[in-house]
Amino acid sequence: MNRLEQFFQHKNRNILSVYFTAGYPTPDGTRQTILDLATAGADLVEVGIPFSDPLADGPTIQASSHAALENGMSLEKLFGQLEGIRSESQMPLVVAFGADGLSEPRAAVRRGAVL
């Protein structure tokens, strides 16, 4: 059973789920943002992988994705930043990416399965 399944077995209402774009506002702040959100009471976090054409996401996520890409964020970089995060937080994480994210190396996707 994964962390999300475990989480929803114990809590199924009044859930604070937070989305943010990896690599925004700073390229190396993603890990700290997750830890800060956990400390602030978030129940789970969806970390968005920025991609070049997020038209369906609206202007706010479009702007953060553009800035994150300009900052050099990638799926591989994100997983490198998150390596070992389980020693600091057990909060469930969901890594979300559009079809563009599928062009990233398969090894990065496999590494993400442990989050």
C-alpha positions as CSV (number, residue, x, y, z in Angstrom):
1,M,0.0,0.0,0.0
2,N,1.4,3.4,-1.0
3,R,1.4,6.6,1.1
4,L,-1.6,8.0,-0.6
5,E,-3.7,4.9,0.0
6,Q,-2.6,4.8,3.7
7,F,-3.4,8.4,4.1
8,F,-6.9,8.1,2.7
9,Q,-7.6,5.1,4.9
10,H,-7.0,7.3,7.9
11,K,-8.3,10.7,6.7
12,N,-11.0,11.2,4.1
13,R,-12.3,14.7,4.8
14,N,-10.9,18.2,5.7
15,I,-7.8,17.5,3.7
16,L,-5.4,20.3,2.8
17,S,-3.8,19.5,-0.5
18,V,-1.4,22.0,-2.0
19,Y,-0.1,22.3,-5.5
20,F,3.0,24.2,-6.5
21,T,5.4,24.3,-9.5
22,A,8.8,22.7,-8.9
23,G,11.6,25.2,-9.4
24,Y,9.5,28.2,-8.7
25,P,10.2,30.8,-7.4
26,T,13.8,29.5,-7.0
27,P,15.4,26.6,-8.8
28,D,16.7,25.0,-5.5
29,G,13.8,25.8,-3.2
30,T,11.5,22.9,-4.0
31,R,12.6,20.6,-1.2
32,Q,12.3,23.4,1.4
33,T,8.9,24.4,0.1
34,I,7.6,20.9,0.7
35,L,9.1,20.8,4.2
36,D,7.6,24.2,5.0
37,L,4.2,23.1,3.7
38,A,4.3,20.0,5.9
39,T,5.2,22.1,8.9
40,A,2.4,24.5,8.1
41,G,-0.1,21.7,8.2
42,A,-0.5,20.5,4.6
43,D,-1.8,16.9,4.4
44,L,-0.3,16.2,1.0
45,V,1.5,18.1,-1.7
46,E,1.3,17.9,-5.5
47,V,4.5,19.0,-7.1
48,G,4.0,20.2,-10.6
49,I,6.7,19.5,-13.2
50,P,6.9,22.7,-15.3
51,F,6.5,22.2,-19.1
52,S,6.7,24.5,-22.0
53,D,3.1,24.7,-23.1
54,P,0.7,24.5,-20.0
55,L,-2.2,26.2,-21.8
56,A,-4.9,24.3,-19.9
57,D,-3.4,25.2,-16.5
58,G,-4.3,28.9,-16.5
59,P,-2.2,32.0,-16.3
60,T,-0.7,31.5,-12.8
61,I,0.6,28.0,-13.5
62,Q,1.7,29.1,-17.0
63,A,3.8,31.9,-15.4
64,S,5.3,29.7,-12.7
65,S,6.1,27.0,-15.3
66,H,7.8,29.5,-17.6
67,A,9.9,30.9,-14.7
68,A,10.8,27.4,-13.4
69,L,11.9,26.3,-16.9
70,E,14.0,29.5,-17.1
71,N,15.5,28.5,-13.7
72,G,16.6,25.1,-15.3
73,M,14.0,22.9,-13.5
74,S,13.5,19.4,-15.0
75,L,12.1,16.1,-13.8
76,E,15.6,14.7,-13.2
77,K,16.6,17.8,-11.2
78,L,13.5,17.5,-9.1
79,F,14.1,13.8,-8.2
80,G,17.7,14.7,-7.3
81,Q,16.4,17.4,-5.0
82,L,14.0,15.1,-3.3
83,E,16.4,12.2,-2.8
84,G,16.3,11.3,0.9
85,I,13.3,13.5,1.7
86,R,11.7,10.6,3.6
87,S,14.2,11.1,6.4
88,E,12.6,14.6,6.9
89,S,8.9,14.1,6.0
90,Q,6.4,11.3,5.6
91,M,3.8,13.6,4.0
92,P,2.4,12.1,0.8
93,L,3.8,13.7,-2.4
94,V,2.3,13.5,-5.9
95,V,4.5,14.4,-8.8
96,A,2.4,15.8,-11.6
97,F,3.5,16.3,-15.2
98,G,1.9,16.6,-18.6
99,A,2.7,14.6,-21.6
100,D,5.8,16.7,-22.2
101,G,7.3,15.2,-19.0
102,L,7.2,11.8,-20.6
103,S,10.1,12.8,-22.7
104,E,12.3,12.8,-19.6
105,P,14.5,9.8,-18.9
106,R,12.7,6.7,-17.7
107,A,15.2,6.4,-14.9
108,A,13.9,9.6,-13.4
109,V,10.4,8.4,-13.5
110,R,11.4,5.1,-11.8
111,R,13.2,7.1,-9.1
112,G,10.0,9.1,-8.5
113,A,8.0,5.9,-7.7
114,V,9.6,5.9,-4.3
115,L,8.2,9.3,-3.2
